[in-house]
Amino acid sequence: MPERPPHHEEDNQWVGEQIRKLRKRRDMTQMALAGEIGDTDYQKYISNYENGIDHMPIPVFFAIIQALRASPSDLIPPRLYGENRNVFDDYLSLNEEHQEAVKVLVRTFLQRKSI
């Protein structure tokens, strides 16, 4: 089993606190948020995420962001990205054509870096 990053638990706790704050700011229950992301059976997972027990899959991360009308940078621990946290917001503000151009640029850069 791969080793967990050193701040894994702290990051999960931080993300969970942010989800809880945003959900309460929207006056939503865990059940209502679960329904917004697809299925009220997800309520148990919402509870686990808010308590920092589980690490959520990326599709769930984005579904929660959308349901809470938040941005990715609202749920990214500051320790991970510092001043660059808003790069996700900037990317999402681009139209589809420009997002694709960014993807091509990043893939090209990564391929060159590995040579």
C-alpha positions as CSV (number, residue, x, y, z in Angstrom):
1,M,0.0,0.0,0.0
2,P,1.4,3.4,-0.9
3,E,2.4,5.7,1.9
4,R,0.1,8.6,2.7
5,P,1.3,12.1,2.3
6,P,2.5,13.6,5.6
7,H,-0.4,16.0,6.0
8,H,-3.2,13.8,4.7
9,E,-5.4,13.7,7.8
10,E,-5.0,17.5,8.4
11,D,-5.9,18.2,4.8
12,N,-9.0,16.0,5.0
13,Q,-10.0,17.8,8.2
14,W,-9.5,21.2,6.7
15,V,-11.5,20.3,3.5
16,G,-14.3,18.8,5.7
17,E,-14.5,22.0,7.8
18,Q,-14.8,24.1,4.6
19,I,-17.6,21.8,3.2
20,R,-19.5,22.1,6.5
21,K,-19.1,25.9,6.6
22,L,-20.2,26.4,3.0
23,R,-23.1,23.9,3.4
24,K,-24.4,25.7,6.5
25,R,-23.9,29.1,4.8
26,R,-26.2,27.8,2.1
27,D,-28.6,26.6,4.8
28,M,-28.4,23.0,3.5
29,T,-28.5,19.7,5.4
30,Q,-26.1,16.9,4.6
31,M,-29.1,15.1,3.1
32,A,-29.9,18.1,0.9
33,L,-26.3,18.3,-0.3
34,A,-26.2,14.6,-1.0
35,G,-29.4,15.0,-3.1
36,E,-27.8,17.8,-5.0
37,I,-24.8,15.7,-5.9
38,G,-26.9,12.8,-7.1
39,D,-28.3,10.6,-4.4
40,T,-29.5,11.1,-0.8
41,D,-27.7,7.8,0.1
42,Y,-24.5,9.8,-0.2
43,Q,-25.3,11.5,3.1
44,K,-23.1,9.1,5.0
45,Y,-20.2,10.0,2.7
46,I,-20.9,13.8,3.2
47,S,-20.7,13.2,6.9
48,N,-17.4,11.3,6.5
49,Y,-15.9,14.0,4.4
50,E,-17.0,16.8,6.8
51,N,-15.4,14.8,9.6
52,G,-12.2,14.3,7.7
53,I,-12.6,10.5,7.8
54,D,-12.6,9.9,4.0
55,H,-10.7,11.4,1.1
56,M,-13.2,12.2,-1.6
57,P,-12.9,11.2,-5.3
58,I,-12.3,14.1,-7.7
59,P,-15.7,13.8,-9.4
60,V,-17.4,14.1,-5.9
61,F,-15.1,17.1,-5.1
62,F,-16.4,18.9,-8.2
63,A,-20.0,17.9,-7.6
64,I,-19.9,19.3,-4.1
65,I,-18.3,22.5,-5.4
66,Q,-21.1,22.9,-7.9
67,A,-23.8,22.0,-5.4
68,L,-22.5,24.6,-2.9
69,R,-22.0,27.2,-5.7
70,A,-18.3,27.4,-4.6
71,S,-15.0,27.4,-6.4
72,P,-12.3,24.8,-6.3
73,S,-10.0,27.2,-4.4
74,D,-12.6,27.3,-1.5
75,L,-11.8,23.6,-0.8
76,I,-8.1,23.4,-1.5
77,P,-6.0,23.5,1.7
78,P,-3.8,26.6,1.7
79,R,-0.8,24.5,2.6
80,L,-1.0,22.8,-0.7
81,Y,-1.1,25.7,-3.1
82,G,-0.5,28.9,-1.1
83,E,-0.9,31.9,-3.4
84,N,-1.5,29.8,-6.5
85,R,-4.8,28.4,-5.2
86,N,-6.8,30.5,-7.5
87,V,-5.4,28.9,-10.6
88,F,-8.3,26.5,-10.7
89,D,-10.8,29.4,-10.7
90,D,-8.8,31.0,-13.5
91,Y,-8.9,27.8,-15.5
92,L,-12.6,27.3,-15.0
93,S,-13.3,30.8,-16.1
94,L,-11.9,30.1,-19.5
95,N,-14.2,29.0,-22.4
96,E,-13.9,25.4,-23.6
97,E,-11.5,26.2,-26.4
98,H,-9.1,28.0,-24.1
99,Q,-9.3,25.2,-21.5
100,E,-8.3,22.7,-24.2
101,A,-5.4,25.0,-25.2
102,V,-4.2,25.0,-21.6
103,K,-4.5,21.2,-21.4
104,V,-2.4,20.8,-24.6
105,L,0.2,23.3,-23.2
106,V,0.5,21.4,-19.9
107,R,0.7,18.0,-21.6
108,T,3.4,19.3,-24.0
109,F,5.4,20.8,-21.1
110,L,5.1,17.5,-19.1
111,Q,6.2,15.5,-22.0
112,R,9.3,17.7,-22.6
113,K,10.1,17.7,-18.9
114,S,10.3,13.9,-18.9
115,I,12.7,13.7,-21.9
